[in-house]
Every structure is written in structure tokens, then in C-alpha cells.
Amino acid sequence: MAPPPPSAPAAAKARARWEAAARKAIGAKVEGGAVPLLVGPPDAPDAAFLEGVGFPGEPPFTRGIQPTMYRGRLWTLRQYSGFGSAAATNRRFRFLLDGGQTGLSVAFDLPTQNGFDSDHPRSRGEVGRCGVPIATLGDMRTLFAGLPLDRATVSMTINATAPILVALLVAVAEENGVPRVRLGGTVQNDILKEYVARGTYIYPPAASLRLTVDLIEFATREMPQWNYISVSGYHMREAGATAVQEVAFTLANGIAYVRAVRERGLDLDEFLPRLSFFFSSDRNFLEEIAKFRAARRLWGRIVEETFGARRSRSKQLRFHTQTAGSSLTARQPELNVVRTTLEALAAVLGGTQSLHTNALDEALGLPTESSARLALRTQQILADESGVANTVDPLGGAYEIEHLTDSIEAGVRSYLDRIEAMGGAVAAVERGFFAAEIAREAYRVARARERKEELVVGVNAFTDGNPSFSLFPGATGRGVVAQRITPAEELRQARRVRAWKRTRDAGATRAALEALRHGTERGENTLPLVLASVRAGATLGEVSDVWRALFGEQPASRAF
């Protein structure tokens, strides 16, 4: 009999480590049942397998960051919501929680994202349209009234004004007996991608990065269950980036944040375990699965090889996924259910930690309750009926999946080398490199669709034969009924903000804002000062204006 391959002892040890971790997580459920918890190569794995694929819960994390993945804990079902007013959004949160959602995810309107109160002239026509308007502590109290902040995690998609929204959340939670150390959730706080793909920046990049790091430092020290940044590829993908570009530019931004935080003096293994990511899941099913696996493997290697991270948790790429909004079509919108289901399945098979499924009517307007429920039910069917959650990395080892994983990683590494040669992500963003690369790809795709080289069902192919019908009561029979925000709702919100300003202690507000200005000038961490300001009645716009006066505003330019 031939001797075992040289890697056999290493493989046996790796398998034993995984089994011990799995038993600790879920006990005897490791064995038994029709579907094994983990399937590996039939023979002793070679060194290449251990280095490139390995076992879940340990480096290189290709197969997942937890040894048992969804058998130990299901991904967080987190539907993104926010519209009209804080009260309306609170009702939607209750509706979703009652329906089985396990985490809250807040969408903010454009004035809130850009640092303007709802009564500001530049807010007109946008209040409550694409998210919830939050200008005051009173708004935040209404948004979370009666919701279990000590149990349900909160995700907030906010960037330029992230320190203010986190301060408002902390203030409301502590008013309700939930200390900041027990607050769980995530704030996006990823300002670099705003200069690339979304445009909701306020201040120049250096000042914005300073505020981002202030929040990271504050949360690392005082909010141990809070994910202080979600480095986001989603918006770059929505703007037209390829899968490789999405991962490359996201990880490059992540590297920039790690460097900035390290310069602040925080220990890598102190703050890296709470760093998280946010990716899109688009329509190319196998590529998307491989993309998530490649990103997880590459990030683990980067933080170890480049930064010297030691703890296993520091090397784990944890990420939220949202199905691709850019894949939704206004024509034949019922087909969006199929697209979203495939995209959600790719995210689950790729090992996401939380997931939002888009509603079928989002190409037409804000989701109605019926479409939001259907989007949530899509996740629940995947979780409880499909069987894919019973096995860790069920497609791992498939020839095409491993080939695509390796190919995406190689493409990402090539981009990262180019970005490093420019001086890193901040320099690349300032030069307009990311935006130019994404624009080139977006143009290519648009031309391909015009020529029908790339097909979109119901848009440039198969455009006839589908009946026009509605999934919702009260429809006209001509299609889906979209939700609309009326001018009256905007007017009511503006009046609430003006009433808040009239009834607060104006002297206390001025004093707190003046302390914020002095502290910012002295280089202090701004979060405690912002928290004191909002508790004294300062509005989001007033805090933003303090920084506008100190930092200036970043003008739109070809580079951004």
C-alpha cells in the first residue's frame, strides 16, 4: 500500500479542528440527516486544497467564517426600510418584525444623507422620498418608539452624517434603558465610495475620513457590539462595476480605513473584528457565489500579510448583501421576483451574514407592504424550504466555482497592485480612477444591451406575451401600484422640525454647538461632542453646518 500523501497529517488536523469547533457550536447535529453538514474531497486533501479552500471557520475562510454557518445561526433577515416620516417607518418596522424579520435596516432620505434639516430650502421635494427624514432627537425617538433595541440589531445606511445618526441612536437607546455597550448593529460610515458612486458627501475627503475614524475609535472603545463601518461595494456595483471591480475597489477602501485607524493609534486586533462589508448580489449566479468566496479569502490574507493581524476574528470578512437594485425593471415588474430570488440564493450560497431582498416594485417607487412582505418571504423560503442552509458551502469544490473564485481573486489582486502604485485608495479616488473604470464598464454594458448582445428579459428580449396584472389590492389593472410620498407629508415633517427648534433650550443648544466647534478644531474625537449637542437639542443640519464652516464643502468635479 502506498504511503499517504505528505499533506495527510495536516489535512487530518484541519478536519479535527473543524469537527471540534462544529461540535462546540451545534453538538451532535454535526452528523446525521440526509445532507452532511460539510462535504470535502473523497481522498486526503492536498496542500493546495488546504491553502486555497480549507475548512470553514478557519483560514483561508473560503468556505465561510463560521464552522457550521447557517446550521449554527441563520443569516440575519434584514429588510431595508424608510420613507415618508419617522412614524410611518416605525409602522413598517413593526410590520416586518411581526412577519419574521430579525434585524432593522434604516434608509434615510437625501436631505438627511447630505446634512440638511427637513425645513431647509435645499430639502424641498426630497423629504421622505427615498428614506426616512431624521433631523432631531424627537424624530429618532419616534423612529424607534417601542422597538426592542436590546434585541433587534439596527443597520443604518448613512455616511457623511454617520456620526450624528449614531449619536442620535445612542441617545434614544440610553433614554430607554439600553446602554451603548449593548447596542448591536451596523452603520455604513463608508465615505470613500461616496466620491466614487453615490455623491452624498459633504466635506473634502481628508475631513470626511477624519470623521469616519472618529466614529470607528468611539465605537471600538464604547460600543463593543457595534459594527462601526460597512465598507460598501454595493453602490459601485450599482453604478456599473464588474464583480472584480466591486471587490477590488471595496477592499482597497477597506485597506485605506485600516491604515487611517492604525495611524490613530488603535490596535489592529482591537478594531478589525467589528469591521464589516456590504456587497451586491447580481444576476450572474455562479460568478456572484465565487465573488463572495474570493473576497473572503483575499481579505483574510491581506490583513495578515499586510497588517500583521493575529486573531482569527480579525481576518474574517463579514458582510451584508443586498440583491441588485440595478437588475430590477419597470417593465414586467413581476419578473423581478425571479431575479431577486436567484440573487438572494447566490448570496446565501456565497456565505453572507445578513441579507436584504429587494421588492418587485422598487423600479417604480418605494415598496408597498405587500411587496415588502413578499421580499421577506423569499428569504424565509430559502431559509426553511430550500435546504441550502443545511450544508456549509454546498458548491465548494465544484470545478467551475473554484475556477471562478481563483479567477476573481487574480483580477482583484491586479487592480489592488495598480491602486497601491497610485498611492492607495484615497489617491486613486481623488484621481478619479475608480469612477473612470466603472464608467467605462457601464458604457460597455449599455452598448451591449442596445445591440442585444446582453439580454434583459422583458426589456430588450421577450417583451410580449406577459399579461398585465397586479399583485396588490386596489390596483387599476394596468400593473403594480407604487407607493408615493405626497407634498403634504413633506410639509408636516418640516413643521415638526420648526416646532422642535422653537421649543428647545436655545442657550443650551448654542453652547453645545460651540463646544463641538472648539473640540473639532482642537482635534478631539467628535462623537462625545455630537452626542452632547443632540441631547441639547441641536439638529442634524446644525451639527453639519458647524463642520461645513470648519472644513468647507467638497464641490462636484470630474474627479468625483
C-alpha positions, 0 to 999 in steps of 0.5 A: 500500500502506498504511503499517504500523501505528505499533506495527510497529517495536516489535512487530518488536523484541519478536519479535527479542528473543524469537527471540534469547533462544529461540535462546540457550536451545534453538538451532535447535529454535526452528523446525521440527516440526509445532507452532511453538514460539510462535504470535502474531497473523497481522498486526503486533501492536498496542500493546495486544497488546504491553502486555497479552500480549507475548512470553514471557520478557519483560514483561508475562510473560503468556505465561510467564517463560521464552522457550521454557518447557517446550521449554527445561526441563520443569516440575519433577515434584514429588510431595508426600510424608510420613507415618508416620516419617522412614524410611518417607518416605525409602522413598517418596522413593526410590520416586518418584525411581526412577519419574521424579520430579525434585524432593522435596516434604516434608509434615510432620505437625501436631505438627511444623507447630505446634512440638511434639516427637513425645513431647509430650502435645499430639502424641498421635494426630497423629504421622505422620498427615498428614506426616512427624514431624521433631523432631531432627537424627537424624530429618532425617538419616534423612529424607534418608539417601542422597538426592542433595541436590546434585541433587534440589531439596527443597520443604518445606511448613512455616511457623511452624517454617520456620526450624528445618526449614531449619536442620535441612536445612542441617545434614544437607546440610553433614554430607554434603558439600553446602554451603548455597550449593548447596542448591536448593529451596523452603520455604513460610515463608508465615505470613500465610495461616496466620491466614487458612486453615490455623491452624498458627501459633504466635506473634502475627503481628508475631513470626511475620513477624519470623521469616519475614524472618529466614529470607528475609535468611539465605537471600538472603545464604547460600543463593543457590539457595534459594527462601526463601518460597512465598507460598501461595494454595493453602490459601485456595483450599482453604478456599473462595476464588474464583480472584480471591480466591486471587490477590488475597489471595496477592499482597497477602501477597506485597506485605506480605513485600516491604515487611517485607524492604525495611524490613530493609534488603535490596535489592529486586533482591537478594531478589525473584528467589528469591521464589516462589508456590504456587497451586491448580489447580481444576476450572474449566479455562479460568478456572484457565489465565487465573488463572495468566496474570493473576497473572503479569502483575499481579505483574510490574507491581506490583513495578515500579510499586510497588517500583521493581524493575529486573531482569527476574528480579525481576518474574517470578512463579514458582510451584508448583501443586498440583491441588485437594485440595478437588475430590477425593471419597470417593465414586467415588474413581476419578473423581478421576483425571479431575479431577486430570488436567484440573487438572494440564493447566490448570496446565501450560497456565497456565505453572507451574514445578513441579507436584504431582498429587494421588492418587485416594485422598487423600479417604480417607487418605494415598496408597498407592504405587500411587496415588502412582505413578499421580499421577506418571504423569499428569504424565509423560503430559502431559509426553511424550504430550500435546504441550502442552509443545511450544508456549509458551502454546498458548491465548494469544490465544484470545478467551475466555482473554484475556477471562478473564485481563483479567477476573481481573486487574480483580477482583484489582486491586479487592480489592488497592485495598480491602486497601491502604485497610485498611492492607495485608495484615497489617491486613486479616488481623488484621481478619479480612477475608480469612477473612470473604470466603472464608467467605462464598464457601464458604457460597455454594458449599455452598448451591449444591451442596445445591440442585444448582445446582453439580454434583459428579459422583458426589456430588450428580449421577450417583451410580449406575451406577459399579461398585465396584472397586479399583485396588490389590492386596489390596483387599476389593472394596468400593473403594480401600484407604487407607493408615493410620498405626497407634498403634504407629508413633506410639509408636516415633517418640516413643521415638526422640525420648526416646532422642535427648534422653537421649543428647545433650550436655545442657550443650551443648544448654542453652547453645545454647538460651540463646544463641538466647534472648539473640540473639532478644531482642537482635534478631539474625537467628535462623537462625545461632542455630537452626542452632547449637542443632540441631547441639547437639542441641536439638529442634524443640519446644525451639527453639519453646518458647524463642520461645513464652516470648519472644513468647507464643502467638497464641490462636484468635479470630474474627479468625483 
